[in-house]
Each structure stands twice: as structure tokens, then as C-alpha cells.
């Protein structure tokens, strides 16, 4: 009796190959103590193998969860069956015309009878399955709901072959719509199904009609943000003849399970199959944890200097109405966001009169006003690293001779929103406005030089690249010494950077799905900063890499401001007049069964980010 040869540790081509094999063996049984000890030590040092281990475990859990779901029949069975019958019929007709012989005619006639019988049975079954309970005729699409193949309330006879089967989803979308009276109202839409890839129409109307929760905005909004629970809004108002520049908090009523009213022509969405991302696995919602209680001590700013913040943040409010948390301010950039647990809101702002540059502000939910955590007038908020820490960037200027403009580079730092303390991140190199993924392993950021905007004290990219690169999770333990020099050596190679865009960008916005499995990037148009193009990318679950050559949504026109959450991406199609207000809302939703889109009818809309 012979036994299989056991591989020696030095038999492997690389330690990574040995680790992958050990990870696979560990899923099936228990490793030997020596091998298990070696694997733990290797995983502690190797980021790629750690990601592989997490991916193996996630796949195992997904396969186990699949045992609880009954298998679903394939979609569009009738469409494929009808096409096959039609093809076979043409083949038989061709043989008959080419002189198949007397002896073959009975067989051909019998085949035709069988095909006719099959068609009769299938069509009869299909019609009976579409009849409502108790008989009668199938109800067509509700009035006001249009698809790519027809218009609202159309009575045109349907094609003999049904459209694609919609993909069932369960998503709620909130957005702001301007009414005919000129007022802005919050509109809510329940999306229950979307049209899949390469479909001109669906068999049924995908969404539920829009309904208004009764929230009317008393000002003209420029930008709107929503907290994770969608219980409140942050409304940014731009100054005009009727209002001063301000930032307000608007409460939202809680959602109710009441049935939706009948569809209306002004609010019902339409199905569309233009976008077709690759389906992804269902993603669990991350658990929420409470953040630390804010301190009432004065803000401490390590490594920064300058006069006190020049933006007044005296709050004002109307009982039961909006609460103004900052006034006479202008929002800078697109990166403002709630923390993942919804306890904090961070943003970049500057005085509306242009007297100073930008600073980072934070607002604790429930506090009367936002407060500045930087005072150098050259800092901007990047993203939340976790529920209790944010990351920002500041501009470092190096004087040049002959009266030329100074060289401007960037350094990033962590911010404690409770105390305002800053922790420099010297190991992150030249990173400007990093958007860190939920795992803390990757980030989207600008690497290159910066310039001062000609008509406002705002810093913008000058020459460089917008990239996806590795992010150091150990950066939180960096020393308190200011970062006077960036990361030495080849930063691009050290961080495995992949270029998204290069050159001179005026603005951009990069946001991750809370699971880290999707990344959406919006890049502003150089001629109109209110408009741009939106792309969606899938993140490889094994190594965290992103294939920019295979986007799930490729440079689709969109206004500034979009929303990405578990299972959906929401954006606004630019209006025909080229203004910052959208012309319609589009939703791209995905499940483990597939992905597709749905859209509203044309209207003046604004995405709630």
C-alpha cells in the first residue's frame, strides 16, 4: 500500500502559492500544527494572501447560504422556445421547397403538426398564466408608466414574443423634484424590478409610482445629502437675491408600509436596459456602532496654524422646520459626507465673500451648529476612514525664485471629529482628497501638483493623476510629528497605483459601496463643472483590484452628485438647458440574479447623495 507524497515547504515555487494551497486545505479540514502556525505568520505579513483568505471564507459562506434558496427557472424561456420553433420551421420549409421527395412529405407534415401543437400549448399556458384571478383579461402596464418600446397609456398591440423578464429588486430612492409651482419637494420611489441587459422592454412595469413624504424645502437647494437612515437631509443653499448662502438640516418623516397610490404621469418611472453591470453577490448591511461622545473642550489642531475660523456658524431655526448649522458659507468640492453610522457630517467650506480659503467642518447630529476643525484656510475633507475618524488634506507651498508662483503639493492627515486633533500621515505620500474604501486597504486620490483657482481662494488639481492606490491601514498609528516631506521613492509603484484620469481636473467625486465591492467615480466637465461623466467599477473580491477597462457603467453623462449604496447607483441625467439640475433620475440596481436600470419621466430633479 502506498501513500501520496507530501509536499515539502521548499517544493513550492513561492510562499504565496503555498499559502493559497493551505487556505484551500483549511476549508476542507484541520491543518497540521506546523503548517497552521506558518500560515498564520504569513497572513500577518501578506496583504494579498489575507484578502484571498477573506474571499475564500466569503465564498464558502455564500455557497452555504445558497442551500437555503430554491433554484429559480431560467428567464425568458418562452422567448428562446419560440425562436427555436421558428428556426426549425424555416429549416423544414427550405427542405420541402428543395424537393425532399414523396417519401419525406408525411414526415414533414407530421413535424409541422407537432410544432403547431407545441405552439398552441405554450401560448395557451402563457395566456392563462397572465390572466388575473377569476378570469378576464391581463391588465396592461399602468397608465403613466412608459417603457423603451411604448408610451404612457399606449394601447398598441404587444408583440407576439414577450419582453424580457424584469429582475426583482427591493430599493428605495429619495430625490428632490421641482414642482410646477416652483417649490422643491422630497419625492420617494420604491423600485421593485429593473430591466436587464439588452432589453428593449420588460413584461411588467418595474417600479412603484413615486410618492411625496410631505417634505417641502423652503429654500432653493444647490446640493442635498441624506444620512444612512434617510431620516434627515443636509441642504446646501447657494446665495441669490432671495437667500443667503447657508447649510441647513431638514428632518424627514419615517417611512410607512402603506400601499402606493395609483401611478401618475408626472412621477412614474420608465424601464430601460441601457446599462448592464455584472451581477454581484448579495451584500449584507454592515452593523452600526455608536461613536464617542463629543467633547466640549476647545478644538485642538496639531500641525496647523492660522487665525480662528472666519465663517460664522451661528445656528438659526424655525420650530419644527429646518435647522441652519452654518451661514454665509460656500460648499467646496464634492466630498462632503455622513459617517457610516450617521452620527457625524463632514464638509469643506469657505466664506461666501471670498475673504479666506477652505477649512474642514464637522457637525455632530443633534448639535446646534457645525464647527471648524482646521483654521489654515487651505484644508479640505477627503472621506471617512471609519465611524470615528476622517481623513483630510492640506496644501503645502514651496516658494520659488523670480516671483513665480510657489509649488503646491498636498499632505493628508487623520482628524478626530470629537477633539479636532490631527494626526499626520507621512506614509501616505502626495495624496489629495483620498476616498478610502470600507476595508481601509484602497483609496481613490489625486497625486500631483495643485493650483489656486483664478476667481476664488480654492485649490484645484494642476498636473498629475487621479488614481486608485493602496492605502496604509497602519497610518492611523502614525507619529504626531508634522509630515514635512512626502513618501520617498516611486510612490506609483509602492502603492500599485492605477490611473483613472490624468491632466488638469476641475472637480471629481469618488464613492464606494458600503461593502467595498463597487466604486463609482464622477469627473466634471472642464467647460461646465456642474456636469460630467459617471462610471461604475467592480472590485475583485480576491485581490481588491479594479479593471478600469471593463466598467459596469462607462462615462455616462450625469450632473454633479450621485448616490451609491448596497445594490444601487442613483444619478441624474443632465437637463437639456445644461444647468446643474437634472432632467430625470436613473437607477442602476443589481442582485445575485442580475442587474438593470429604471428611470423616471423627464422632470427637474436633484439627487440626494
Secondary structure, DSSP 8 states (H G I E B T S, - for coil): --------GGGSSSHHHHHHHHHHHHHHS---HHHHHHHHHHHHH-HHHHHHHHHHHHHHHHHHHHTTS-----TTHHHHHHHHHHHHHHHHHHHHHTT--HHHHHHHHHHHHHHHHHHHHHHHHHHHHHS-TTSS----S-TT---TTS-TT------SS--B--EEEEEEEEEEEE-TTS-EEEEEEEEEEEB-TT-S-BSS--B---EEEEEEESS-EEEEEE-TTSSEEEEEE---SS---EEEEEE-------------TTT-EEEE-S----------------------S----TT---S---S----EE-TTS-EEEEESEEE-SS--EE-TTSSEEEEEEEETTSSS--EEEEEETT-SS-EES--SS-EEEEEESSSSEEEEEEEEEE--STT---EEEEEEEEEETTT--EEE-GGG-S-EEEEE-TTSSEEEEEEEEEEE-TTSS-EEEEEEEEEEEE--GGGGG--SS---S---S-HHHHTT-EEEEES--S-EEEEE-TTSSEEEEEEE-SS-TTEEEEEEEEB-TTT--B-TTS-SEEEEEEES--EEETTEEEEEEE-TT--SSEEEEEEEEEETTEEEEEEE-S--EEEB-
